[in-house]
Amino acid sequence: MKQIIIFTLLFSSICYSQTSSSSEKASFKVKGVCEMCEDRIEKGTVKLKGVKYADWDILSNNISLIYNSKKINLDKIHRHISMLGHSTDKYKAPEKIYNALPECCKYETNSIH
């Protein structure tokens, strides 16, 4: 019985130290206007290795992230989102990619902000 308790305590402390030490939170602006934008931004960002959570808010244009700073940095996340066609605080979406977005997603002309 002692061995089970010791093993459980040891296992839980190892798991806790691995998950909490490199997780970071961040938030920044990402341009977009509709639910299709939201879907593209969130799904595209979560697919990145090291990004654990992404939630983009249509009204504020803010994305909230939880990511593993040992696997990815914020600069790479910004760059990846811009390559999805959505400009961020750091990177402007390439014109060719932006122009390929559906009409409802074109934030330069459809923006209500």
Wavefront OBJ file of the C-alpha trace (Angstrom):
o trace
v 0.000 0.000 0.000
v 2.866 2.366 0.843
v 4.387 1.748 -2.559
v 1.152 2.677 -4.338
v 0.883 5.956 -2.411
v 4.525 6.833 -3.052
v 4.195 5.964 -6.738
v 1.019 8.074 -7.053
v 2.639 11.098 -5.399
v 5.796 10.773 -7.478
v 3.861 10.334 -10.736
v 1.587 13.328 -10.079
v 4.510 15.613 -9.215
v 6.357 14.615 -12.404
v 3.262 15.252 -14.540
v 2.649 18.633 -12.913
v 6.226 19.824 -13.401
v 6.223 18.872 -17.096
v 2.971 20.612 -17.995
v 3.235 23.858 -16.048
v 6.862 24.878 -16.522
v 6.787 25.813 -20.199
v 3.160 26.823 -20.751
v 2.674 30.500 -21.491
v -0.331 32.676 -22.184
v -0.472 35.434 -24.764
v -3.001 37.701 -26.409
v -2.737 39.955 -29.464
v -4.766 41.464 -32.323
v -5.605 39.422 -35.423
v -7.675 41.033 -38.171
v -10.849 39.291 -39.275
v -14.600 39.885 -39.497
v -16.705 36.736 -39.446
v -17.205 33.215 -38.145
v -15.322 31.757 -41.109
v -12.356 33.900 -40.053
v -12.727 32.659 -36.483
v -12.734 29.044 -37.626
v -9.697 29.525 -39.888
v -7.686 31.425 -37.261
v -8.428 29.077 -34.349
v -8.060 25.780 -36.212
v -4.996 26.947 -38.105
v -3.291 28.125 -34.934
v -4.063 25.040 -32.841
v -2.528 22.870 -35.575
v 0.864 24.399 -34.805
v 3.081 22.128 -32.758
v 3.273 23.657 -29.302
v 0.000 25.603 -29.372
v -2.386 24.094 -26.843
v -5.313 26.532 -27.020
v -6.464 29.354 -29.295
v -9.604 31.464 -28.978
v -10.221 34.415 -31.316
v -12.915 36.954 -30.465
v -14.751 38.486 -33.439
v -15.705 41.750 -31.704
v -12.338 42.619 -30.171
v -10.166 40.873 -32.809
v -8.049 39.495 -29.951
v -6.651 35.992 -29.953
v -5.900 34.341 -26.617
v -3.341 31.548 -26.637
v -1.773 28.954 -24.419
v 1.417 27.596 -25.935
v 4.573 25.708 -25.028
v 7.429 28.203 -25.220
v 9.952 25.358 -25.541
v 8.317 24.195 -28.789
v 7.242 27.469 -30.446
v 7.632 31.202 -29.965
v 5.196 34.062 -30.449
v 6.958 35.322 -33.567
v 6.334 32.006 -35.352
v 2.685 32.068 -34.261
v 2.232 35.606 -35.619
v 3.905 34.627 -38.896
v 1.767 31.487 -39.271
v -1.483 33.393 -38.688
v -0.500 35.984 -41.292
v 0.091 33.130 -43.756
v -3.538 32.097 -43.148
v -4.537 35.488 -44.594
v -5.031 37.398 -41.339
v -2.743 40.283 -40.391
v -1.473 40.469 -36.810
v 0.264 43.164 -34.758
v 3.607 41.980 -36.150
v 2.969 40.632 -39.657
v 0.768 41.733 -42.533
v -0.927 38.928 -44.465
v 0.590 38.456 -47.932
v -1.611 40.145 -50.548
v -1.961 36.978 -52.638
v -3.211 34.951 -49.657
v -5.481 37.758 -48.423
v -7.038 38.136 -51.882
v -7.829 34.405 -51.958
v -10.013 34.678 -48.830
v -13.802 34.503 -49.298
v -15.412 37.936 -49.752
v -16.980 37.896 -46.282
v -13.517 37.479 -44.731
v -11.908 40.515 -46.347
v -11.384 42.674 -43.285
v -9.770 45.550 -45.192
v -13.110 46.321 -46.890
v -15.687 44.634 -44.608
v -14.400 45.840 -41.258
v -16.927 47.373 -38.881
v -14.232 48.335 -36.344
l 1 2 3 4 5 6 7 8 9 10 11 12 13 14 15 16 17 18 19 20 21 22 23 24 25 26 27 28 29 30 31 32 33 34 35 36 37 38 39 40 41 42 43 44 45 46 47 48 49 50 51 52 53 54 55 56 57 58 59 60 61 62 63 64 65 66 67 68 69 70 71 72 73 74 75 76 77 78 79 80 81 82 83 84 85 86 87 88 89 90 91 92 93 94 95 96 97 98 99 100 101 102 103 104 105 106 107 108 109 110 111 112 113
